[in-house]
Amino acid sequence: MTEVSDQAWATVGFLLSQLGSANARWFHETLVPVGLEPRQFAILRWVAQDEGRSQQALGDALGIAPSRMVALIDELEERGLVERRTNPADRRARALHVTADGRRLLATAMERALAHEAQLCAPLTLDERQALVELLQRVAAGQGLIPGVHPELRTGDSPLEHDH
């Protein structure tokens, strides 16, 4: 049997997988107290960032199938966090808007997310953190990933979605 050296675990793929798995769990735990799942938080942020956009346009930009996008927006609308309004430019389309309750919840969730990020990056200097982000963005782009869109948001395959 071949002995595995400590260096075998020092690969980019392994470390990204290890950190990604742990970070997904930690981030989920960060949002539980405010009552949001990571996917709900992501969609709420995207709607707030580009209010008035149609559900279809947002889904297209994020690479989310229309049926999945409907379900994601329905969840947020049922909770009173997002609303669909008639689009004055196209009465067939519904424009997405964050409600006042949605804004308050998003602000609280953002505070928690930023605190999570600070804790995660505590061992790094600001310059190291910026360099790491730039390098990871290049790796993600090289893999054809959509900037700012987690693959689980597109597929819904998160094991953490049902943990509470």
Secondary structure, 3 states (H helix, E strand, C coil): CCCCCHHHHCCHHHHHHHHHHHHHHHHHHHHHHHCCCHHHHHHHHHHHHCCCCEHHHHHHHHCCCHHHHHHHHHHHHHCCCEEEEEECCEEEEEEEEECHHHHHHHHHHHHHHHHHHHHHCCCCCHHHHHHHHHHHHHHHHHCCCCCCCCHHHHHCCCHHHHCC
